[in-house]
Amino acid sequence: MTVTAIVGANWGDEGKGKMTDVLAAQSSFVVRYQGGSNAGHTIINDYGKFALRMLPSGVFYSHVTNVIGPGTALDVDIIISELEALAGRGVPQPKLAISERAQVVLSVHQRLDELEEERLGALSYGSTKRGIAPFYADKYAKLGIQVADLYDQNRLQARLEHLLTTKNVLLQHLYGQPAIQVDELMAQLLLQAERIAPYVCDTTTLLQQANANGESILVEGQLGALRDPDHGIYPYSTSSSTLAGFAPVGAGLPASSITNVFAVVKAYSSCVGAGPFVTELEGGEAEELRRRGGDAGEYGVNTKRPRRMGWLDLVATRYGCRIQGATSVVLTNLDVLGYLDEIPVCIGYELGDGSIIDRFPVTAVMDSAKPILTRLPGWKCDISQVQRMEDLPLEARNYIDFVESAIGVKISTVSVGPRREQVIPR
């Protein structure tokens, strides 16, 4: 068996959680390899509707081992609250493995994230204030706290003293806030360590052995290609790589192990957070699409902020699929467009100097970009109960063909609703 990556081709919110939930039925492991509790995956199944921010999307299957890999930003409080929420709603205790090499998001990271967004005001980056940017800054500055550090009190205290030296300077002299005491943070972390101790293990060896034994592994990306700090709309990006190429690093698998990359694409565009968004709609047009989108409208899983809405951007999507190395595409939310007589689709950008391009440019020139739209006939009916491709209206099939031709990657699956069974193979 090979390792399959499920990743987003756009800004996030494409429907990755649902597709991971669907494919987990035939998998042994589901792995989170980057990001933290700053974005969520919505899943609807027989137990109800769930918004997961930290747990992998395979937690509803008793046969799946759910792994928090070394590349993640571990928010212990969130993962414990999610486990408690699952139990409270009748979901059997999932199998969970947390890497001893994963690093921990600290309360000081979250505090600094909040204070910096407040300081920036109108210039803020739209952070979810979950501490992700300060966490990754500390990780690469070699100040981070690994899960393994939680079980060595002398080492933990020394690491925290080192970390808080600079943090307290910022808190007191930049933000005008009181310093954080080592003992206070130690107490928090020791309590967290006790809560997660049953799940901590060497997940790298676990997954390496599973891969060598031919067991099926899903690696689950957070956010989408356009939020990648190297290849996305920097600086309006997240702080860890959102690409399938990073999955072997963040999970602890051989680089050659990932041969299937499912890029998830929404049939229109949505975006939470700041940054350029060329096809963005305003007013009533945006609100109508937002209201119809998804199971309960287009609102951020974590932030509950209304998502910015736009028509499908094929320039951005083609680029996202390419940098993800997509071997196939899952097209989601096709049913949402059933109210339209005509469906606008962006096929190019007109830049501020009048030039026209069909490639995705750097952020510096995107603020002036305007979408070049073509319009496809709508199907004007409800397709949410359709189960076979040949039963879709001709206009819907033509829309799928048009998107596939434009992005240059086969669309292998189409989703026509939020539930597991509302998936059509193609």
MARVEXSE-610118 format. One record per residue (C-alpha): chain; residue number from 1; residue in one letter; x, y, z. Coordinates in nm, 3 decimals, decimal comma. Each point is the difference from the previous one (the first is absolute). Example, Ala and Ser with C-alpha at 12.3 -4.5 7.8 and 13.67 -1.06 7.14 Angstrom:
2
REC  c    k  r     east    north       up
REC  A    1  A    1,230   -0,450    0,780
REC  A    2  S    0,137    0,344   -0,066
***
This chain:
426
REC  c    k  r     east    north       up
REC  A    1  M    0,000    0,000    0,000
REC  A    2  T    0,103    0,360   -0,050
REC  A    3  V   -0,050    0,307    0,215
REC  A    4  T   -0,278    0,236   -0,111
REC  A    5  A    0,005    0,373    0,069
REC  A    6  I   -0,320    0,204    0,020
REC  A    7  V    0,077    0,369   -0,042
REC  A    8  G   -0,166    0,325   -0,100
REC  A    9  A    0,061    0,167   -0,336
REC  A   10  N   -0,120    0,346    0,104
REC  A   11  W   -0,028    0,209    0,320
REC  A   12  G   -0,133   -0,279    0,221
REC  A   13  D   -0,365   -0,084    0,079
REC  A   14  E   -0,018   -0,225   -0,308
REC  A   15  G   -0,154   -0,303    0,173
REC  A   16  K    0,311   -0,200    0,091
REC  A   17  G   -0,143   -0,126    0,328
REC  A   18  K   -0,296   -0,163   -0,169
REC  A   19  M    0,218   -0,172   -0,257
REC  A   20  T    0,244   -0,121    0,267
REC  A   21  D   -0,299   -0,136    0,191
REC  A   22  V   -0,120   -0,180   -0,315
REC  A   23  L    0,340   -0,151   -0,086
REC  A   24  A    0,080   -0,089    0,361
REC  A   25  A   -0,250   -0,285   -0,028
REC  A   26  Q    0,264   -0,191   -0,201
REC  A   27  S    0,305    0,126    0,192
REC  A   28  S    0,199   -0,116    0,301
REC  A   29  F    0,152    0,337    0,093
REC  A   30  V   -0,103    0,364   -0,037
REC  A   31  V    0,277    0,252    0,068
REC  A   32  R    0,006    0,373    0,072
REC  A   33  Y    0,343    0,121   -0,115
REC  A   34  Q   -0,009    0,382    0,032
REC  A   35  G   -0,194    0,290    0,145
REC  A   36  G   -0,190    0,009    0,325
REC  A   37  S   -0,338    0,106    0,134
REC  A   38  N   -0,018    0,310   -0,220
REC  A   39  A   -0,224   -0,162   -0,262
REC  A   40  G   -0,257   -0,276    0,011
REC  A   41  H   -0,156   -0,280   -0,198
REC  A   42  T   -0,376   -0,047    0,001
REC  A   43  I   -0,131   -0,357   -0,009
REC  A   44  I   -0,361   -0,120   -0,010
REC  A   45  N   -0,076   -0,364    0,074
REC  A   46  D   -0,241   -0,222    0,193
REC  A   47  Y    0,120    0,149    0,329
REC  A   48  G   -0,082    0,355   -0,112
REC  A   49  K    0,195    0,303   -0,118
REC  A   50  F    0,352    0,056    0,132
REC  A   51  A    0,261    0,274   -0,042
REC  A   52  L    0,347   -0,144    0,066
REC  A   53  R    0,287    0,240    0,052
REC  A   54  M    0,274   -0,226    0,136
REC  A   55  L   -0,108   -0,361   -0,026
REC  A   56  P    0,054   -0,180   -0,334
REC  A   57  S   -0,316   -0,063   -0,203
REC  A   58  G    0,018   -0,378    0,045
REC  A   59  V   -0,120    0,006    0,362
REC  A   60  F   -0,347   -0,132   -0,088
REC  A   61  Y    0,135   -0,340   -0,107
REC  A   62  S    0,102   -0,244    0,272
REC  A   63  H    0,251   -0,176   -0,225
REC  A   64  V    0,196    0,319   -0,081
REC  A   65  T    0,304    0,116    0,195
REC  A   66  N    0,000    0,379    0,001
REC  A   67  V    0,345    0,155    0,014
REC  A   68  I    0,116    0,348    0,101
REC  A   69  G    0,332    0,019   -0,183
REC  A   70  P    0,324    0,181    0,091
REC  A   71  G   -0,080    0,287   -0,236
REC  A   72  T   -0,317    0,109    0,177
REC  A   73  A   -0,056    0,282    0,246
REC  A   74  L   -0,153   -0,198    0,287
REC  A   75  D   -0,271    0,189    0,189
REC  A   76  V   -0,051   -0,232    0,297
REC  A   77  D   -0,306    0,174    0,142
REC  A   78  I   -0,180   -0,023   -0,336
REC  A   79  I    0,083   -0,364   -0,056
REC  A   80  I   -0,122   -0,095    0,349
REC  A   81  S   -0,321    0,203   -0,041
REC  A   82  E   -0,065   -0,167   -0,337
REC  A   83  L    0,046   -0,347    0,148
REC  A   84  E   -0,243    0,089    0,278
REC  A   85  A   -0,248    0,139   -0,252
REC  A   86  L    0,011   -0,320   -0,207
REC  A   87  A   -0,061   -0,214    0,309
REC  A   88  G   -0,286    0,225    0,107
REC  A   89  R   -0,173   -0,058   -0,332
REC  A   90  G    0,033   -0,377    0,002
REC  A   91  V    0,303   -0,039   -0,228
REC  A   92  P    0,215   -0,298    0,110
REC  A   93  Q    0,343    0,086    0,140
REC  A   94  P    0,224    0,045   -0,306
REC  A   95  K    0,349   -0,142   -0,035
REC  A   96  L    0,236    0,296    0,035
REC  A   97  A    0,379    0,025   -0,018
REC  A   98  I    0,180    0,328    0,073
REC  A   99  S    0,360    0,035   -0,112
REC  A  100  E    0,254    0,044    0,276
REC  A  101  R    0,177    0,233   -0,245
REC  A  102  A   -0,299    0,229   -0,058
REC  A  103  Q    0,032    0,345    0,156
REC  A  104  V   -0,253    0,161    0,231
REC  A  105  V   -0,190    0,323   -0,054
REC  A  106  L    0,040    0,192    0,326
REC  A  107  S   -0,240    0,247    0,161
REC  A  108  V    0,266    0,268   -0,049
REC  A  109  H   -0,010   -0,066   -0,377
REC  A  110  Q   -0,374    0,061   -0,004
REC  A  111  R    0,036    0,314    0,210
REC  A  112  L    0,268    0,145   -0,226
REC  A  113  D   -0,209   -0,084   -0,308
REC  A  114  E   -0,296    0,194    0,142
REC  A  115  L    0,211    0,298    0,104
REC  A  116  E    0,176    0,026   -0,335
REC  A  117  E   -0,326   -0,006   -0,197
REC  A  118  E   -0,133    0,275    0,227
REC  A  119  R    0,318    0,204   -0,050
REC  A  120  L   -0,016   -0,034   -0,379
REC  A  121  G   -0,364    0,107   -0,015
REC  A  122  A   -0,105    0,058   -0,361
REC  A  123  L    0,332   -0,146   -0,118
REC  A  124  S   -0,060   -0,337    0,169
REC  A  125  Y    0,028   -0,328   -0,190
REC  A  126  G   -0,334   -0,144    0,109
REC  A  127  S    0,153   -0,238    0,256
REC  A  128  T   -0,228   -0,242    0,183
REC  A  129  K    0,196    0,092    0,316
REC  A  130  R    0,073   -0,363    0,082
REC  A  131  G    0,373    0,071    0,040
REC  A  132  I    0,113   -0,159   -0,325
REC  A  133  A    0,242    0,267   -0,127
REC  A  134  P    0,175    0,046    0,337
REC  A  135  F    0,013   -0,379    0,038
REC  A  136  Y    0,174   -0,057   -0,333
REC  A  137  A    0,228    0,300    0,059
REC  A  138  D    0,117   -0,165    0,322
REC  A  139  K    0,031   -0,339   -0,166
REC  A  140  Y    0,245    0,131   -0,260
REC  A  141  A    0,177    0,219    0,254
REC  A  142  K    0,062   -0,322    0,197
REC  A  143  L   -0,204    0,120    0,295
REC  A  144  G   -0,286   -0,248   -0,032
REC  A  145  I   -0,120   -0,258    0,251
REC  A  146  Q   -0,023   -0,356   -0,131
REC  A  147  V   -0,256   -0,239    0,145
REC  A  148  A    0,287   -0,212    0,136
REC  A  149  D    0,121    0,302    0,200
REC  A  150  L   -0,322   -0,007    0,203
REC  A  151  Y    0,112   -0,319    0,176
REC  A  152  D    0,338    0,132    0,118
REC  A  153  Q   -0,067    0,278    0,252
REC  A  154  N    0,357    0,123    0,026
REC  A  155  R    0,034    0,023   -0,375
REC  A  156  L   -0,344    0,159   -0,033
REC  A  157  Q    0,079    0,270    0,256
REC  A  158  A    0,328    0,085   -0,170
REC  A  159  R   -0,170    0,018   -0,341
REC  A  160  L   -0,276    0,224    0,134
REC  A  161  E    0,246    0,235    0,171
REC  A  162  H    0,185    0,035   -0,329
REC  A  163  L   -0,321    0,062   -0,196
REC  A  164  L   -0,154    0,248    0,245
REC  A  165  T    0,309    0,221    0,010
REC  A  166  T   -0,087    0,148   -0,338
REC  A  167  K   -0,377   -0,040    0,031
REC  A  168  N   -0,018    0,208    0,316
REC  A  169  V    0,200    0,280   -0,159
REC  A  170  L   -0,261    0,015   -0,277
REC  A  171  L   -0,294   -0,023    0,240
REC  A  172  Q    0,125    0,274    0,229
REC  A  173  H    0,171    0,245   -0,233
REC  A  174  L   -0,187   -0,035   -0,330
REC  A  175  Y   -0,349   -0,089    0,118
REC  A  176  G   -0,001    0,144    0,352
REC  A  177  Q   -0,111   -0,330    0,156
REC  A  178  P    0,118   -0,180    0,315
REC  A  179  A    0,274   -0,260   -0,024
REC  A  180  I   -0,080   -0,372    0,010
REC  A  181  Q    0,159   -0,202    0,279
REC  A  182  V    0,170   -0,332   -0,074
REC  A  183  D   -0,184   -0,173    0,284
REC  A  184  E   -0,336    0,108   -0,141
REC  A  185  L    0,075   -0,141   -0,344
REC  A  186  M    0,158   -0,315    0,147
REC  A  187  A   -0,317   -0,077    0,192
REC  A  188  Q   -0,211    0,031   -0,313
REC  A  189  L    0,227   -0,226   -0,200
REC  A  190  L    0,035   -0,271    0,264
REC  A  191  L   -0,377   -0,028    0,020
REC  A  192  Q   -0,021   -0,023   -0,379
REC  A  193  A    0,276   -0,262   -0,002
REC  A  194  E   -0,202   -0,218    0,235
REC  A  195  R   -0,308    0,027   -0,222
REC  A  196  I    0,171   -0,108   -0,323
REC  A  197  A    0,246   -0,253    0,145
REC  A  198  P   -0,203   -0,307   -0,113
REC  A  199  Y    0,031    0,110   -0,363
REC  A  200  V    0,366    0,105   -0,025
REC  A  201  C    0,229   -0,231   -0,195
REC  A  202  D    0,258   -0,027   -0,277
REC  A  203  T   -0,238    0,060   -0,290
REC  A  204  T    0,284    0,016   -0,252
REC  A  205  T    0,091   -0,364    0,061
REC  A  206  L   -0,369   -0,090    0,011
REC  A  207  L   -0,065    0,147   -0,344
REC  A  208  Q    0,328   -0,119   -0,149
REC  A  209  Q   -0,087   -0,357    0,097
REC  A  210  A   -0,358    0,035   -0,123
REC  A  211  N    0,127    0,129   -0,333
REC  A  212  A    0,252   -0,284   -0,029
REC  A  213  N   -0,281   -0,247    0,073
REC  A  214  G   -0,215    0,142   -0,279
REC  A  215  E   -0,270    0,141    0,227
REC  A  216  S   -0,213    0,283   -0,139
REC  A  217  I    0,086    0,348    0,130
REC  A  218  L   -0,178    0,330   -0,061
REC  A  219  V    0,186    0,324    0,069
REC  A  220  E   -0,237    0,290    0,055
REC  A  221  G    0,096    0,357   -0,087
REC  A  222  Q   -0,132    0,312    0,170
REC  A  223  L   -0,095    0,315   -0,195
REC  A  224  G    0,094    0,012   -0,369
REC  A  225  A    0,282    0,058   -0,246
REC  A  226  L   -0,055    0,376   -0,019
REC  A  227  R    0,065    0,032    0,375
REC  A  228  D    0,344   -0,161   -0,029
REC  A  229  P    0,271    0,237    0,130
REC  A  230  D    0,230   -0,066   -0,297
REC  A  231  H   -0,241   -0,047   -0,290
REC  A  232  G   -0,316    0,176    0,116
REC  A  233  I   -0,121    0,356    0,054
REC  A  234  Y    0,278    0,094    0,243
REC  A  235  P   -0,015    0,174    0,247
REC  A  236  Y   -0,372   -0,091    0,019
REC  A  237  S    0,100   -0,361    0,047
REC  A  238  T    0,013   -0,247    0,283
REC  A  239  S    0,328   -0,084    0,172
REC  A  240  S    0,054   -0,360   -0,112
REC  A  241  S    0,008   -0,158   -0,343
REC  A  242  T   -0,344   -0,101   -0,123
REC  A  243  L    0,138   -0,210   -0,286
REC  A  244  A   -0,001   -0,375   -0,051
REC  A  245  G    0,374    0,028   -0,051
REC  A  246  F    0,037    0,084    0,370
REC  A  247  A   -0,209   -0,295    0,115
REC  A  248  P    0,290   -0,251    0,013
REC  A  249  V    0,193    0,247    0,219
REC  A  250  G   -0,290    0,085    0,230
REC  A  251  A   -0,114   -0,362    0,031
REC  A  252  G    0,338   -0,172    0,011
REC  A  253  L   -0,030   -0,205   -0,319
REC  A  254  P    0,235   -0,057   -0,294
REC  A  255  A   -0,029    0,266   -0,269
REC  A  256  S   -0,070   -0,265   -0,262
REC  A  257  S   -0,291   -0,151    0,192
REC  A  258  I   -0,266    0,251   -0,110
REC  A  259  T   -0,113   -0,084   -0,351
REC  A  260  N   -0,370    0,096    0,011
REC  A  261  V   -0,083    0,367    0,054
REC  A  262  F   -0,369    0,089    0,008
REC  A  263  A   -0,036    0,376   -0,038
REC  A  264  V   -0,337    0,120    0,125
REC  A  265  V   -0,160    0,284   -0,198
REC  A  266  K   -0,326    0,176    0,078
REC  A  267  A   -0,233    0,067   -0,296
REC  A  268  Y    0,017    0,369    0,091
REC  A  269  S    0,249    0,194    0,214
REC  A  270  S   -0,002    0,087    0,369
REC  A  271  C    0,258    0,146    0,231
REC  A  272  V    0,036    0,077    0,371
REC  A  273  G    0,257    0,261    0,094
REC  A  274  A    0,179    0,286   -0,167
REC  A  275  G    0,187    0,017   -0,329
REC  A  276  P   -0,067    0,032   -0,374
REC  A  277  F   -0,311   -0,181   -0,126
REC  A  278  V   -0,050    0,091   -0,365
REC  A  279  T   -0,350   -0,140   -0,060
REC  A  280  E   -0,146    0,136    0,326
REC  A  281  L   -0,369    0,090   -0,005
REC  A  282  E   -0,167    0,271    0,205
REC  A  283  G   -0,345    0,076    0,135
REC  A  284  G   -0,305   -0,208   -0,078
REC  A  285  E    0,173   -0,215   -0,261
REC  A  286  A    0,260   -0,111    0,256
REC  A  287  E   -0,258   -0,050    0,273
REC  A  288  E   -0,218   -0,220   -0,220
REC  A  289  L    0,291   -0,229   -0,084
REC  A  290  R    0,114    0,001    0,363
REC  A  291  R   -0,346   -0,089    0,127
REC  A  292  R   -0,038   -0,292   -0,239
REC  A  293  G    0,353   -0,133    0,044
REC  A  294  G    0,060   -0,313    0,201
REC  A  295  D   -0,225   -0,152    0,264
REC  A  296  A   -0,047    0,319    0,200
REC  A  297  G    0,144    0,270   -0,221
REC  A  298  E    0,355    0,116   -0,057
REC  A  299  Y    0,139    0,095    0,340
REC  A  300  G    0,343   -0,083    0,141
REC  A  301  V    0,008   -0,327    0,195
REC  A  302  N    0,228    0,149    0,264
REC  A  303  T   -0,065    0,376   -0,013
REC  A  304  K   -0,369   -0,006   -0,103
REC  A  305  R    0,087    0,299   -0,219
REC  A  306  P   -0,200    0,031   -0,324
REC  A  307  R    0,217   -0,133   -0,279
REC  A  308  R    0,085    0,231   -0,286
REC  A  309  M   -0,174   -0,134   -0,307
REC  A  310  G    0,089   -0,007   -0,370
REC  A  311  W   -0,044   -0,190   -0,323
REC  A  312  L    0,231   -0,289   -0,083
REC  A  313  D    0,346    0,133   -0,076
REC  A  314  L    0,158   -0,236   -0,252
REC  A  315  V    0,326    0,197   -0,005
REC  A  316  A    0,048   -0,055    0,372
REC  A  317  T   -0,134   -0,356   -0,010
REC  A  318  R    0,227   -0,113   -0,284
REC  A  319  Y    0,297    0,144    0,188
REC  A  320  G   -0,108   -0,160    0,327
REC  A  321  C   -0,038   -0,342   -0,161
REC  A  322  R    0,343    0,026   -0,159
REC  A  323  I    0,189    0,094    0,315
REC  A  324  Q   -0,187   -0,269    0,192
REC  A  325  G    0,106   -0,253   -0,264
REC  A  326  A   -0,361   -0,111   -0,033
REC  A  327  T   -0,055   -0,340   -0,158
REC  A  328  S   -0,376    0,052    0,007
REC  A  329  V   -0,254    0,258    0,113
REC  A  330  V   -0,308   -0,023    0,218
REC  A  331  L   -0,256    0,267   -0,098
REC  A  332  T   -0,223    0,090    0,295
REC  A  333  N   -0,319    0,204    0,055
REC  A  334  L   -0,116   -0,035   -0,359
REC  A  335  D   -0,360   -0,012    0,123
REC  A  336  V    0,025    0,353    0,142
REC  A  337  L    0,008    0,153   -0,350
REC  A  338  G   -0,338   -0,144   -0,099
REC  A  339  Y   -0,178    0,335    0,051
REC  A  340  L    0,187    0,184   -0,276
REC  A  341  D   -0,113    0,059   -0,360
REC  A  342  E    0,361    0,060   -0,099
REC  A  343  I    0,314   -0,083    0,196
REC  A  344  P    0,294    0,244   -0,028
REC  A  345  V    0,348   -0,154    0,002
REC  A  346  C    0,331    0,187    0,009
REC  A  347  I    0,236   -0,101   -0,283
REC  A  348  G    0,260    0,279    0,023
REC  A  349  Y    0,107    0,320    0,174
REC  A  350  E    0,027    0,354   -0,131
REC  A  351  L    0,279    0,178    0,187
REC  A  352  G    0,026    0,367    0,085
REC  A  353  D    0,225    0,072   -0,299
REC  A  354  G   -0,260   -0,142   -0,237
REC  A  355  S    0,181   -0,328   -0,065
REC  A  356  I   -0,195   -0,326    0,003
REC  A  357  I    0,138   -0,317    0,155
REC  A  358  D   -0,125   -0,352    0,066
REC  A  359  R    0,267   -0,092    0,257
REC  A  360  F   -0,019    0,063    0,374
REC  A  361  P    0,227    0,296    0,082
REC  A  362  V    0,184    0,110    0,314
REC  A  363  T   -0,189    0,188    0,268
REC  A  364  A    0,168    0,331   -0,084
REC  A  365  V   -0,195    0,032   -0,327
REC  A  366  M   -0,326   -0,165    0,102
REC  A  367  D   -0,165    0,297    0,168
REC  A  368  S   -0,056    0,158   -0,340
REC  A  369  A   -0,121   -0,319   -0,169
REC  A  370  K   -0,353   -0,026   -0,133
REC  A  371  P   -0,165   -0,327   -0,106
REC  A  372  I   -0,066   -0,085   -0,363
REC  A  373  L   -0,322   -0,198    0,012
REC  A  374  T   -0,171   -0,241   -0,233
REC  A  375  R   -0,354   -0,121    0,065
REC  A  376  L   -0,126   -0,356   -0,019
REC  A  377  P   -0,367   -0,108   -0,012
REC  A  378  G   -0,147   -0,097    0,337
REC  A  379  W   -0,215   -0,308    0,060
REC  A  380  K   -0,266    0,167    0,218
REC  A  381  C   -0,092   -0,306    0,207
REC  A  382  D    0,088   -0,190    0,316
REC  A  383  I    0,269   -0,263   -0,062
REC  A  384  S    0,069   -0,089    0,364
REC  A  385  Q   -0,165   -0,343   -0,029
REC  A  386  V    0,174   -0,104   -0,324
REC  A  387  Q    0,218   -0,309    0,045
REC  A  388  R    0,132   -0,067   -0,352
REC  A  389  M    0,191    0,228   -0,231
REC  A  390  E   -0,224   -0,078   -0,295
REC  A  391  D   -0,303    0,119    0,199
REC  A  392  L    0,138    0,350    0,044
REC  A  393  P   -0,149    0,266   -0,229
REC  A  394  L    0,198    0,057   -0,319
REC  A  395  E    0,089    0,353    0,113
REC  A  396  A    0,148   -0,133    0,325
REC  A  397  R    0,207   -0,257   -0,189
REC  A  398  N    0,116    0,271   -0,240
REC  A  399  Y    0,105    0,215    0,296
REC  A  400  I    0,209   -0,288    0,136
REC  A  401  D    0,158   -0,061   -0,342
REC  A  402  F    0,082    0,371   -0,038
REC  A  403  V    0,170    0,015    0,340
REC  A  404  E    0,196   -0,320   -0,066
REC  A  405  S    0,124    0,126   -0,334
REC  A  406  A    0,105    0,335    0,147
REC  A  407  I    0,197   -0,137    0,297
REC  A  408  G    0,155   -0,290   -0,189
REC  A  409  V   -0,067   -0,260    0,270
REC  A  410  K   -0,263   -0,273   -0,009
REC  A  411  I   -0,304    0,059    0,220
REC  A  412  S   -0,050   -0,345    0,149
REC  A  413  T   -0,272    0,078    0,253
REC  A  414  V   -0,287    0,248    0,028
REC  A  415  S   -0,172    0,090    0,326
REC  A  416  V   -0,362    0,119   -0,010
REC  A  417  G   -0,065    0,047    0,372
REC  A  418  P    0,158   -0,004    0,346
REC  A  419  R   -0,064   -0,365    0,092
REC  A  420  R    0,221   -0,303   -0,066
REC  A  421  E   -0,242   -0,156   -0,244
REC  A  422  Q   -0,031    0,314   -0,214
REC  A  423  V    0,310   -0,086   -0,203
REC  A  424  I    0,002   -0,102   -0,365
REC  A  425  P    0,298   -0,185   -0,151
REC  A  426  R    0,093    0,103   -0,352
***
